Amino acid sequence: MLKNSPDITILFPRLDLPNKQSSEKALQNYRQSSDVVSIRNEWSTMLELLKQAVKAAGYNLEVINKPMWEFTSRFIDSINSDLVLIPHRNHFELEHPRNSHIYYMQVMTKWLFSFDSTGWSAGSSEYPCERFRSFPPSATTLKRYQKLLAGTNQSKFSQQNSQSWLRLIMSNKIPFSRYLFFPCQIPHDHSIEYFSDFSELEIIESLTEWATRRKIHVVFKKHPANLKAMKPFESLIQDSKYCRWSDASIYDLIRHSIATYTINSGVGFESMLLNTPVATFGRVEYDQLTVKATPSSLDEVYEQVLHYPKQDLKQEFSQFLNWYCNEFCIDLSLHREQVLKRLTDKINILMHRASQCDAA
């Protein structure tokens, strides 16, 4: 006999709306690029697989589909359910919900989703992520993601066609000299707001001044999802003959660089797929494999990336991928049967933990 209240409630954001609340006029004019549609399609895939997994595990399910900004603490507390799945949130964004809950989020690539008791990225209960060191390297997972991403010139956002080193130089997309690569992020993004002690403007300003003084080339790439937000950075970079913008594929820019400098972008993840050293100014899941950077430590950081042991990076990143894709996250790039089994197992574990919490 079915109970009146659901065992599990999945809060699912409206995919036709932005995640942040906007004015009525902005909502009426809201249009999604093909890249955003592709990214959000994987959220729909995850929801359908979650429904199947909950059914396979034998639990009652409720799905609540609302604009992201309506998932407030008060609303979540009003839900009468044994377990609530909350999207795109960290524990510090909400008053502690009274019901058992898990935070889920799309991370790094469009195929990976984390499920965690405290949040996503550096807000997760696993951070700092050290547990990968107890996992063996996985050549299979590494090769699969190299093929999915760098092998097809595919990132979360569309890239220019790959070009040869000589053509990149001739078209002024990279310098003839060795260079560092800095992919810009959207400066007001939550990943910077929550997980960086430095603003993007502060970092770019410091990096540009340092590059000019040290006569070291830096190639910057604008974030394609919000070119308007890149405007404050343009004059900083254009005033230095050692810094330039490039619209080349991120994989071309990674391949020919000394290292990737990033706050906490997924491009750092993609850089390590190509065995390129990474320096991070913020906090992110993979930062145990990076050189930790600050605007005041750029000399030391440069020396470290120049001499970073790439053989160690290759092995450790393969270990990290094995843990991250096969243990911590649900990986939608696997066969559906494998994904459903992992999701069903995870649902059972989460419900067991929820029942233990209720009993306590």
Secondary structure, DSSP 4 states (H G I P E B T S, - for coil): ---SS-SEEEEEE-TTS-SS---HHHHHT----HHHHHHHHHHHHHHHHHHHHHHHHT--EEEEEE-GGG--HHHHHT---SEEEEES--GGGS---SS-EEEEEE-SSTTEEEEESS-SGGGSTT-S--GGGGSPP-HHHHHHHHHHTGGGT--SS--PPP--HHHHHHTTSS-SS-EEEEE---TT-HHHHHHBSS-HHHHHHHHHHHHHHHT-EEEEE--TT-GGGGHHHHHHHHT-TTEEE--S-HHHHHHTSSEEEESS-HHHHHHHHTT--EEESB--GGGGGSEE--TT-HHHHHHHHHT--HHHHHHHHHHHHHHIIIIIEEETTS-HHHHHHHHHHHHHHHHHHHHHHHH-
